[in-house]
Amino acid sequence: MKRQFTIPTSLLCAFSLVACNGSSNKGTPVDADTVFYNGQIITMDSNETTASSLAVKEGKIVGLNVPVSNYSASDVELINLDNQTIVPGFIDAHGHFSMVAQSINYANLAPSPVGESDSIPLLVQSMQEFWEDRELAEGQWLVGTGYDDSLLAEQTHPTRYDLDQVSTEVPIVIVHVSFHLAVVNSKALELLEIDESTIDPEGGKIVRVEGTNIPNGVLEETAMYLAMGGLESAPQTPESTIEAFNLAQEYYASFGITTIQDGAASPASVRLYESLGNNDVLYLDIAAYPTWDAYTILGIEGYETSREYTNNFRIAGVKMILDGSPQGKTAFMTQPYLNPPAGESNDYVGYSTLTKTFLEQKLRGYLDSGTQFIIHTNGDASVDMLLDTLDGITVESDDFESIRPVSIHSQTSRDDQLKRMVEYNMIPSFFSAHTYFWGDWHRDEVFGLERAQRISPTRSASNFEIPYTTHNDSPVVDPDIIRLIYNTVNRVTRSGQTLGDAQKATPYEALASVTKNAAYQYFEDDTKGTLELGKIADLVILTDNPLTISPEKINQIKVVKTYKNGVNVYQQ
């Protein structure tokens, strides 16, 4: 089933102040606020056309390829691009914006090049230095995020005993880069009342000291939720909250992002977004997908999904999580991991975090109500679970076009699964940044070469004419869209090796995955994702053209300016 992204020609001509073939309408003066000229405009329309100029009026695109002399207003702002390139505003196809805003106040425990925690002693040192610079309030936990066992020198998780070197009196929690695991110190275990007698929660695991029932501090999947209160223990003021979200928006805009996702929003986050929007704090569009339980609570409170933004915010649908992360070896697979985690047998395949019966119950309700659902499915067994569940629900096929379900991450999807996704108008959103950040780890430790080469199978998805999207899953990875495009095209690992040459995307496909395809995923393809007449003037100015520069140099492209609704919200 081939999906169409075009606006009907008749509608284009109705809006057009430019001839429908893209040539100049020299006889008609055009009223505009801002005109960008002398550059390369990548429209991303269905004909893959480019233009040399673009005009904006009241936040909408009103002209393409019109000579500067044709603009009638005396106060029009003329911006000489000096041969730079304009592309549609980037759309964050999946991420966790409130977590990014929140983590501004946490210790950065990422390994190089993002941070400096390349070993457990360096991680402990980072936590100690972070604490020295802060005065904790009564009851406040010490929090760090971004540690990555796969890139630590020891290639293992730190434990309670490592964090006890920082303090045994202050509760500490550090969150894994995947946000699917956490580690707490002995004081935190005490406060959480986790000991030898505590049973594992359903869909999670309290990791034990080998040969005993003593918790070693590592909490997997649903078990880590026990410690998440520690992340919110810092006292917040209205001023500090506004500052954090302004900094986070500026951070995203610096990467050219104009539409952001909060892909596991809590009720508190939704209420906060509503308040921030009402107070004119939000200037980028935020689409929230609450977790299934949060969505239930919000529904009771009267909140509803919407296709329209109110003060730059909307609840777009609901999020469910079926498994964990491949780099953390908690993704649910059909074949065993190459090297199972410590204490697991050689036939270990990870695990599901929800039952199929529960999944069917929830999805049936979302389908009946027309609610879009995005489902976290890293392992191919979790993708099977999702597709098999949908097979068991009788729904008119056209209804899935109105839902556009999303398989979030979909990293190990097989070709037979991608073919089945087409039947459900399902969009895989690939975490293709993995090819760089964890490609070597996947090849040598997690999956072996054959399976690792198919991580984020973008070429296979293109072969089935699926309008896939790509994402960084921030704060797991910083929201650098240019690097994401580079990774999707080149698939080069940290060690400089190509991982899966057969799955490389073209530069156009990679750019489409963060513009027009992402707009389609959001049901916003009528207003965003391409630079066409009548559409919102969300756009990014780049130093170079990602479609013509050498693919290996895409990561050298810089974001010069970002415009949201025609307003300059970031400038280099």
C-alpha positions as CSV (number, residue, x, y, z in Angstrom):
1,M,0.0,0.0,0.0
2,K,1.7,3.2,-1.2
3,R,1.0,6.2,0.9
4,Q,0.7,9.6,-0.7
5,F,2.1,12.8,0.7
6,T,1.0,15.2,-2.1
7,I,-1.4,18.1,-1.7
8,P,-3.9,17.9,-4.6
9,T,-2.8,20.0,-7.6
10,S,-6.2,21.8,-7.6
11,L,-5.6,22.9,-4.0
12,L,-2.1,24.1,-4.8
13,C,-3.3,26.2,-7.6
14,A,-6.0,27.7,-5.4
15,F,-3.4,28.8,-2.9
16,S,-0.7,29.7,-5.4
17,L,0.8,33.1,-6.0
18,V,3.3,31.2,-8.1
19,A,2.6,29.3,-11.3
20,C,1.8,25.7,-10.6
21,N,4.9,24.5,-12.5
22,G,7.1,26.4,-10.0
23,S,8.1,29.2,-12.3
24,S,7.8,32.8,-11.4
25,N,4.4,34.6,-11.7
26,K,6.1,37.8,-12.8
27,G,3.0,39.8,-13.4
28,T,1.5,39.5,-9.9
29,P,3.0,41.4,-7.0
30,V,3.3,39.3,-3.9
31,D,2.6,40.6,-0.3
32,A,5.1,39.1,2.1
33,D,6.7,39.8,5.5
34,T,10.0,38.0,4.9
35,V,11.7,36.8,1.7
36,F,14.6,34.4,1.6
37,Y,16.5,34.5,-1.7
38,N,19.8,33.5,-3.4
39,G,19.8,30.0,-1.8
40,Q,18.7,26.4,-2.3
41,I,15.2,25.7,-1.0
42,I,14.6,21.9,-0.6
43,T,10.8,21.7,-0.6
44,M,10.5,18.0,0.0
45,D,7.3,18.0,-2.1
46,S,6.2,15.0,-4.1
47,N,8.2,16.1,-7.1
48,E,11.4,16.6,-5.1
49,T,11.6,20.2,-6.4
50,T,14.0,22.9,-5.3
51,A,13.5,26.6,-5.4
52,S,15.8,29.7,-5.2
53,S,13.5,31.8,-3.0
54,L,10.8,31.5,-0.4
55,A,8.4,34.1,0.9
56,V,6.5,34.2,4.2
57,K,3.5,36.1,5.3
58,E,2.0,35.9,8.8
59,G,3.7,32.6,9.5
60,K,2.6,30.9,6.2
61,I,4.5,30.2,3.0
62,V,3.1,32.5,0.2
63,G,5.8,32.4,-2.5
64,L,8.4,30.2,-4.1
65,N,10.8,31.1,-6.9
66,V,9.4,34.7,-7.1
67,P,12.0,37.4,-8.0
68,V,12.7,39.8,-5.2
69,S,11.4,42.6,-7.3
70,N,7.9,41.1,-7.3
71,Y,7.3,41.7,-3.6
72,S,5.1,44.7,-3.0
73,A,5.4,45.6,0.7
74,S,8.0,48.3,1.3
75,D,8.8,46.9,4.7
76,V,9.5,43.3,3.6
77,E,12.6,41.8,5.2
78,L,14.9,40.5,2.5
79,I,17.3,37.7,3.7
80,N,20.2,36.9,1.4
81,L,20.9,33.2,2.0
82,D,24.3,33.5,0.2
83,N,23.8,30.0,-1.3
84,Q,22.9,28.4,2.0
85,T,20.1,25.8,2.1
86,I,16.6,25.9,3.6
87,V,14.8,22.7,4.6
88,P,11.5,22.1,6.4
89,G,11.7,22.4,10.1
90,F,12.8,19.1,11.7
91,I,10.2,17.0,13.5
92,D,11.2,15.0,16.5
93,A,9.5,11.7,15.7
94,H,10.1,10.2,19.1
95,G,11.6,11.5,22.3
96,H,10.9,12.6,25.9
97,F,11.0,16.3,26.1
98,S,10.0,16.7,29.8
99,M,12.9,14.3,30.7
100,V,15.3,16.5,28.7
101,A,14.1,19.6,30.6
102,Q,14.3,17.8,33.9
103,S,17.7,16.3,33.2
104,I,19.2,19.8,32.9
105,N,19.6,19.6,36.7
106,Y,21.1,16.1,36.8
107,A,24.7,14.9,36.7
108,N,25.8,14.0,33.2
109,L,27.2,10.5,33.4
110,A,27.4,9.9,29.6
111,P,30.7,8.5,28.2
112,S,32.8,10.5,25.8
113,P,32.2,12.3,23.5
114,V,28.9,13.5,25.3
115,G,30.4,13.2,28.8
116,E,33.5,11.9,30.6
117,S,32.2,8.8,32.5
118,D,34.2,6.2,30.6
119,S,34.8,3.9,33.6
120,I,33.1,3.2,36.9
121,P,35.7,5.2,38.9
122,L,35.2,8.2,36.6
123,L,31.4,7.8,37.0
124,V,31.8,7.9,40.8
125,Q,34.1,10.9,40.4
126,S,31.5,12.7,38.3
127,M,28.8,12.1,40.9
128,Q,31.0,13.4,43.7
129,E,32.0,16.5,41.7
130,F,28.3,17.2,40.8
131,W,27.3,16.9,44.5
132,E,30.1,19.3,45.6
133,D,28.6,22.0,43.4
134,R,25.1,21.6,44.9
135,E,23.4,21.9,48.2
136,L,20.6,19.3,48.5
137,A,17.4,20.1,50.2
138,E,15.9,17.9,52.9
139,G,14.8,14.6,51.3
140,Q,16.3,15.4,47.9
141,W,18.1,12.6,46.1
142,L,21.3,12.8,44.2
143,V,20.6,12.0,40.5
144,G,22.7,11.2,37.5
145,T,21.7,10.2,34.0
146,G,23.2,8.7,30.9
147,Y,25.6,6.0,32.2
148,D,26.2,3.3,29.6
149,D,27.6,-0.1,30.7
150,S,28.4,-1.0,27.1
151,L,30.9,1.9,26.9
152,L,32.3,1.7,30.4
153,A,35.8,0.2,30.6
154,E,34.5,-2.5,32.8
155,Q,31.5,-3.2,30.4
156,T,29.2,-3.9,33.4
157,H,26.7,-1.9,35.4
158,P,27.9,-0.1,38.5
159,T,26.2,-1.3,41.7
160,R,25.0,0.0,45.0
161,Y,28.5,-0.6,46.4
162,D,30.0,1.8,43.7
163,L,27.5,4.5,44.5
164,D,28.0,4.0,48.2
165,Q,31.5,5.4,47.6
166,V,29.7,8.7,47.0
167,S,27.5,8.5,50.0
168,T,25.7,6.0,52.3
169,E,23.6,8.8,53.9
170,V,22.1,10.5,50.8
171,P,19.9,8.4,48.5
172,I,21.4,8.2,45.0
173,V,19.8,7.0,41.7
174,I,21.6,6.9,38.3
175,V,19.6,6.2,35.2
176,H,20.9,4.1,32.3
177,V,21.3,5.8,28.9
178,S,18.4,3.7,27.6
179,F,16.1,4.8,30.4
180,H,15.2,1.1,30.9
181,L,17.5,0.5,33.9
182,A,18.6,2.4,37.0
183,V,21.1,1.9,39.8
184,V,20.5,3.0,43.4
185,N,22.8,3.1,46.4
186,S,22.2,1.3,49.8
187,K,20.4,4.3,51.3
188,A,18.0,4.4,48.4
189,L,17.3,0.7,48.7
190,E,16.6,1.3,52.4
191,L,14.1,4.1,51.7
192,L,12.5,2.1,48.9
193,E,12.2,-0.9,51.3
194,I,13.9,-3.2,48.8
195,D,15.7,-6.1,50.4
196,E,16.3,-9.9,50.0
197,S,12.6,-10.6,50.6
198,T,11.3,-8.2,47.9
199,I,9.9,-10.0,44.9
200,D,10.5,-8.8,41.3
201,P,7.6,-6.6,40.0
202,E,5.8,-8.0,36.9
203,G,7.7,-7.0,33.8
204,G,10.9,-6.0,35.7
205,K,13.8,-7.4,37.7
206,I,15.6,-6.5,40.9
207,V,19.1,-7.8,40.1
208,R,20.8,-9.7,42.9
209,V,24.4,-10.2,44.1
210,E,25.4,-13.4,42.4
211,G,24.5,-16.5,44.5
212,T,22.3,-14.6,46.9
213,N,19.0,-12.7,47.1
214,I,20.7,-9.5,48.1
215,P,19.8,-6.6,45.7
216,N,22.9,-5.2,44.1
217,G,21.3,-1.9,43.3
218,V,20.5,-2.5,39.6
219,L,16.8,-2.2,38.7
220,E,15.5,-3.3,35.3
221,E,12.4,-2.2,33.4
222,T,9.4,-1.9,35.7
223,A,11.6,-2.3,38.8
224,M,13.3,1.0,38.0
225,Y,9.9,2.8,38.4
226,L,10.3,2.1,42.1
227,A,13.1,4.7,42.2
228,M,11.7,7.3,39.8
229,G,10.4,9.4,42.7
230,G,14.0,10.2,43.4
231,L,14.2,12.1,40.1
232,E,11.4,14.4,41.2
233,S,12.7,15.0,44.7
234,A,14.3,18.4,44.0
235,P,12.2,21.3,45.0
236,Q,10.8,23.2,42.0
237,T,9.6,26.8,41.8
238,P,7.6,28.3,38.9
239,E,10.7,30.3,37.9
240,S,13.0,27.3,37.8
241,T,10.5,25.3,35.8
242,I,10.1,28.0,33.2
243,E,13.8,28.4,33.0
244,A,14.3,24.7,32.5
245,F,11.7,24.5,29.7
246,N,13.0,27.6,28.0
247,L,16.5,26.1,28.0
248,A,15.2,22.8,26.6
249,Q,13.3,24.5,23.8
250,E,16.4,26.6,22.9
251,Y,18.4,23.4,22.9
252,Y,16.0,21.7,20.5
253,A,15.8,24.7,18.3
254,S,19.6,24.8,18.0
255,F,19.3,21.5,16.2
256,G,16.6,22.8,13.8
257,I,13.7,21.1,15.6
258,T,10.3,22.9,15.4
259,T,8.0,20.1,16.6
260,I,8.9,18.0,19.6
261,Q,7.5,14.8,21.1
262,D,7.0,13.8,24.8
263,G,6.7,10.1,24.2
264,A,5.9,8.9,27.7
265,A,4.2,11.8,29.3
266,S,2.9,11.6,32.9
267,P,-0.2,13.3,34.1
268,A,2.0,15.9,35.9
269,S,3.8,16.6,32.6
270,V,0.6,17.1,30.7
271,R,-0.8,19.5,33.3
272,L,2.6,21.4,33.3
273,Y,2.5,21.7,29.5
274,E,-1.0,23.1,29.7
275,S,0.1,25.7,32.3
276,L,3.3,26.6,30.3
277,G,1.2,27.0,27.2
278,N,-1.4,29.2,28.9
279,N,1.5,31.4,30.1
280,D,3.0,31.7,26.7
281,V,6.2,29.8,27.6
282,L,5.9,27.3,24.8
283,Y,7.0,28.5,21.3
284,L,7.8,25.1,19.7
285,D,5.0,22.6,19.1
286,I,4.8,19.8,21.8
287,A,2.9,16.6,21.0
288,A,2.4,14.4,24.1
289,Y,1.8,10.7,24.1
290,P,1.0,9.8,27.8
291,T,1.7,6.2,28.9
292,W,-1.4,4.0,29.0
293,D,-1.8,4.4,32.7
294,A,-1.3,8.2,32.6
295,Y,-3.7,8.3,29.7
296,T,-6.4,6.6,31.8
297,I,-5.9,9.1,34.6
298,L,-6.0,12.1,32.2
299,G,-9.2,10.7,30.6
300,I,-10.9,10.7,34.0
301,E,-9.8,14.3,34.5
302,G,-11.4,15.2,31.2
303,Y,-8.3,15.6,29.0
304,E,-8.7,14.4,25.4
305,T,-6.5,13.8,22.3
306,S,-6.6,16.5,19.6
307,R,-5.2,17.0,16.1
308,E,-4.9,20.7,16.8
309,Y,-2.5,22.6,19.1
310,T,-3.6,24.9,21.8
311,N,-0.9,27.3,22.8
312,N,1.7,25.0,21.1
313,F,0.6,21.9,23.0
314,R,-1.7,18.9,22.3
315,I,-2.2,15.3,23.5
316,A,-1.7,13.4,20.3
317,G,-2.3,9.8,21.4
318,V,-1.1,7.1,23.9
319,K,2.2,5.3,24.4
320,M,2.7,1.7,25.5
321,I,6.0,-0.1,26.2
322,L,6.3,-3.8,25.3
323,D,10.0,-4.5,26.1
324,G,13.3,-2.9,26.9
325,S,16.5,-2.0,25.2
326,P,18.9,-4.1,23.0
327,Q,22.0,-2.4,24.4
328,G,20.8,-3.2,27.9
329,K,19.9,-6.7,26.8
330,T,16.3,-6.4,28.0
331,A,14.6,-6.1,24.5
332,F,12.3,-9.1,23.8
333,M,13.9,-11.2,21.0
334,T,13.0,-14.4,19.1
335,Q,16.6,-15.6,19.1
336,P,19.0,-15.6,22.1
337,Y,21.4,-12.8,22.7
338,L,25.0,-13.5,21.6
339,N,26.3,-13.1,25.2
340,P,23.5,-13.2,27.8
341,P,23.6,-10.9,30.8
342,A,25.4,-12.2,33.9
343,G,23.3,-14.9,35.6
344,E,21.2,-15.7,32.6
345,S,21.3,-18.9,30.5
346,N,22.4,-19.1,27.0
347,D,18.8,-19.3,25.7
348,Y,18.0,-15.9,27.3
349,V,15.9,-13.7,24.9
350,G,14.9,-10.8,27.1
351,Y,11.3,-10.4,28.1
352,S,8.0,-8.6,27.5
353,T,6.9,-5.9,30.0
354,L,3.2,-6.5,29.3
355,T,1.0,-9.5,28.6
356,K,-0.6,-10.0,25.2
357,T,-4.1,-10.2,26.9
358,F,-3.6,-6.8,28.4
359,L,-2.2,-5.4,25.2
360,E,-5.2,-6.6,23.3
361,Q,-7.6,-5.1,25.8
362,K,-6.0,-1.6,25.6
363,L,-5.5,-1.6,21.8
364,R,-9.1,-2.7,21.2
365,G,-10.2,0.4,23.2
366,Y,-7.9,2.8,21.4
367,L,-9.1,1.5,18.0
368,D,-12.7,1.9,19.0
369,S,-12.1,5.5,20.1
370,G,-9.9,6.4,17.1
371,T,-6.9,7.1,19.4
372,Q,-3.4,6.9,17.8
373,F,-1.1,4.6,19.7
374,I,2.7,4.4,19.5
375,I,4.2,1.2,20.8
376,H,7.7,0.7,22.1
377,T,9.0,-2.4,20.3
378,N,12.7,-2.8,20.3
379,G,13.0,-6.6,19.9
380,D,11.5,-8.6,17.0
381,A,9.5,-10.8,19.5
382,S,7.8,-7.6,20.8
383,V,7.0,-6.6,17.2
384,D,5.5,-10.1,16.7
385,M,3.4,-9.6,19.8
386,L,2.1,-6.3,18.6
387,L,1.2,-7.5,15.1
388,D,-0.3,-10.8,16.4
389,T,-2.4,-8.8,18.8
390,L,-3.8,-6.6,16.0
391,D,-4.4,-9.8,13.9
392,G,-6.8,-10.9,16.7
393,I,-8.8,-7.6,16.7
394,T,-11.4,-7.3,13.9
395,V,-11.2,-3.8,12.5
396,E,-12.0,-2.3,9.1
397,S,-8.7,-1.9,7.3
398,D,-9.5,1.8,6.6
399,D,-9.6,2.5,10.3
400,F,-5.8,1.9,10.5
401,E,-5.2,4.8,8.1
402,S,-7.1,7.0,10.6
403,I,-4.9,5.6,13.5
404,R,-1.5,5.4,11.9
405,P,0.0,3.2,14.7
406,V,3.7,3.6,15.3
407,S,6.2,0.9,16.1
408,I,8.7,2.9,18.2
409,H,12.4,2.0,17.7
410,S,11.5,-1.2,15.7
411,Q,15.2,-1.9,15.7
412,T,15.2,-5.6,14.9
413,S,12.2,-5.7,12.7
414,R,12.4,-8.5,10.1
415,D,11.2,-8.1,6.5
416,D,8.2,-10.3,7.1
417,Q,7.2,-8.0,9.9
418,L,7.6,-4.8,7.8
419,K,5.4,-6.4,5.2
420,R,2.7,-7.0,7.8
421,M,3.1,-3.4,9.0
422,V,1.9,-2.1,5.6
423,E,-1.4,-3.9,6.1
424,Y,-2.0,-1.9,9.3
425,N,-0.7,1.5,7.9
426,M,1.9,1.1,10.7
427,I,4.9,3.4,10.7
428,P,8.2,2.1,12.1
429,S,10.2,4.9,13.7
430,F,13.8,3.8,13.7
431,F,16.3,4.7,16.4
432,S,19.0,4.8,13.7
433,A,21.4,6.7,16.0
434,H,22.2,3.2,17.4
435,T,24.4,2.4,14.4
436,Y,26.9,4.9,15.7
437,F,26.5,4.9,19.5
438,W,26.1,1.1,20.0
439,G,26.8,-0.5,16.6
440,D,30.1,-2.1,17.7
441,W,28.4,-3.3,20.9
442,H,25.5,-4.8,19.0
443,R,27.9,-6.6,16.6
444,D,30.4,-7.9,19.2
445,E,28.3,-8.4,22.3
446,V,24.5,-8.3,21.8
447,F,23.5,-9.8,18.4
448,G,26.5,-10.9,16.3
449,L,27.3,-9.6,12.9
450,E,24.3,-11.0,10.9
451,R,21.6,-9.5,13.1
452,A,23.5,-6.3,14.0
453,Q,23.7,-5.4,10.3
454,R,19.9,-5.1,10.3
455,I,19.6,-2.7,13.2
456,S,17.2,0.0,12.1
457,P,16.4,-1.6,8.6
458,T,15.7,1.6,6.7
459,R,16.4,0.1,3.3
460,S,14.0,-2.7,3.9
461,A,11.3,-0.3,4.9
462,S,11.9,1.8,1.7
463,N,11.6,-1.4,-0.3
464,F,8.1,-1.8,1.1
465,E,7.3,1.9,0.4
466,I,6.8,2.5,4.1
467,P,7.1,6.2,5.1
468,Y,9.3,5.4,8.1
469,T,10.7,8.0,10.5
470,T,13.9,8.2,12.5
471,H,14.6,9.7,15.9
472,N,17.2,10.2,18.7
473,D,15.0,9.2,21.6
474,S,16.3,12.1,23.6
475,P,17.5,12.3,26.4
476,V,18.9,8.8,25.5
477,V,20.8,10.6,22.7
478,D,21.0,14.4,22.3
479,P,18.5,15.6,19.7
480,D,21.1,16.3,16.9
481,I,19.1,15.8,13.7
482,I,22.0,16.4,11.3
483,R,23.9,13.6,13.0
484,L,20.8,11.4,12.9
485,I,20.6,12.0,9.1
486,Y,24.3,11.2,8.8
487,N,23.9,8.0,10.8
488,T,20.9,6.9,8.7
489,V,22.8,7.4,5.5
490,N,26.3,6.2,6.5
491,R,25.7,3.6,9.3
492,V,29.3,4.1,10.6
493,T,30.1,2.9,14.1
494,R,32.3,4.5,16.8
495,S,35.2,2.3,15.6
496,G,34.7,3.7,12.0
497,Q,33.3,0.5,10.5
498,T,30.2,0.4,8.4
499,L,27.4,-1.7,10.0
500,G,24.9,-3.0,7.4
501,D,25.8,-1.4,4.0
502,A,22.7,-3.0,2.6
503,Q,20.4,-1.0,5.0
504,K,21.8,2.5,4.1
505,A,19.2,5.2,3.3
506,T,19.7,7.8,0.6
507,P,20.2,11.4,1.9
508,Y,16.7,12.3,0.5
509,E,15.1,9.3,2.4
510,A,16.9,10.2,5.6
511,L,15.8,13.9,5.3
512,A,12.2,12.8,4.6
513,S,12.3,10.7,7.7
514,V,12.6,13.8,9.9
515,T,10.4,16.1,7.8
516,K,7.5,15.0,5.6
517,N,7.3,11.4,6.9
518,A,7.4,12.6,10.5
519,A,4.6,15.1,9.6
520,Y,2.6,12.2,8.2
521,Q,3.2,10.2,11.4
522,Y,1.7,13.1,13.4
523,F,-1.3,13.7,11.0
524,E,0.3,17.1,10.3
525,D,1.2,16.5,6.7
526,D,-1.3,19.0,5.5
527,T,0.4,21.9,7.4
528,K,4.1,20.7,8.0
529,G,6.9,18.6,6.6
530,T,7.2,20.2,3.2
531,L,7.8,23.8,2.0
532,E,4.7,24.4,-0.1
533,L,2.3,27.3,-0.6
534,G,-0.1,27.7,2.3
535,K,1.9,25.6,4.7
536,I,3.3,26.7,8.1
537,A,6.7,28.4,7.7
538,D,8.6,26.0,9.9
539,L,12.1,26.0,8.3
540,V,15.8,25.6,9.0
541,I,18.7,27.3,7.3
542,L,21.7,25.0,6.9
543,T,25.3,25.8,5.9
544,D,25.2,23.1,3.1
545,N,22.7,21.1,1.1
546,P,22.4,17.6,2.6
547,L,21.3,16.2,-0.7
548,T,24.3,17.3,-2.7
549,I,27.2,17.3,-0.2
550,S,29.2,14.1,0.0
551,P,27.3,11.7,2.3
552,E,30.4,11.3,4.5
553,K,30.4,15.1,5.1
554,I,26.7,15.4,6.2
555,N,27.7,15.5,9.8
556,Q,29.7,18.7,9.1
557,I,26.6,20.6,8.2
558,K,25.6,23.3,10.7
559,V,22.2,24.7,11.7
560,V,22.4,28.5,11.0
561,K,18.9,29.6,11.9
562,T,15.6,28.0,12.9
563,Y,12.2,29.5,12.2
564,K,8.9,28.5,13.8
565,N,5.8,29.9,12.2
566,G,8.0,32.3,10.3
567,V,9.7,33.7,13.5
568,N,13.4,33.3,14.1
569,V,13.7,31.2,17.3
570,Y,17.4,30.2,17.0
571,Q,20.4,31.9,15.4
572,Q,23.9,30.4,15.5
